[in-house]
């Protein structure tokens, strides 16, 4: 009888599960690479940014210039299934870089995300 | 074991299963898109601060769009929480231990900061919004081995259109023809996540 009671209590625990997954989309966040060049307002050109970081996620024409926008998206999911209580937590984090240029293609403003994502690419 | 003993044993086993099976189960689903905005832009002054000052305080935005002679930056942060309560019938009905009627309710908390600049890249307007919104109820029958949404939150979970920006001309007609007016293009305006797609400029997307 005691064995049966233990079995009845254990079986639901055997149905429990845990799942984790992660994925990344968008461009590589090369601005986080150790080999990434320093970007200097008034000096760095659009060509240099494109050479260093590759094609942007989005290119936008502005009056008197252009904007290059880079976006890396990282999603992680954790699920716990305990039958009586289940939980799924999905976190999507972003690493962005944005560059503004004047009509001559010279960098006027730029910024990168305060909280970086780890860079997994080649140095 | 005597008949009486077996009967007691069977009753105890059934009681244990009944307790475990009828206990309601709870499910908690949480989805976060971006971190909470660490600044509401209140220290930025329209007419005074420029793009460089804004980027120094806020960093890169979620979306950018050209707007006539100027442009706009949109910062977004979104969290969706869904709670579900389910009831298992255990062995009371055939396969009852595998299915679970459930009801769920969801809510979202979101922050949005819209900044508009003129052609000289000077800040001309700033609007911040923080809302907690109920997304409604949902119900269904699930298996005990699955955890899935009961409330439709798909409109808030679409990936950023910027990921597909380079493929826009490969889209079917009439979407490809109307890219110039699309809110995904980066040159025709911005929209918040979750904006209905059956009105406004999105009607040009539909065949």
Interface residues (C-beta under 8 A of the other chain):
Chain A: X1 X4 X5 X8 X9 X12 X15 X17 X25 X26 X41 X55 X57 X58 X59 X60 X61 X62 X63 X64 X67 X69 X71 X73 X79 X81 X83 X84 X85 X86 X87 X88 X89 X90 X91 X92 X93 X94 X96 X97 X98 X100 X108 X109 X110 X111 X112 X113 X114 X115
Chain B: X9 X12 X13 X16 X17 X20 X23 X25 X26 X27 X28 X29 X30 X31 X32 X33 X34 X35 X38 X51 X52 X55 X56 X59 X60 X61 X62 X64 X65 X66 X69 X70 X71 X119 X121 X144 X145 X147 X159 X160 X162 X163 X165 X166 X186 X187
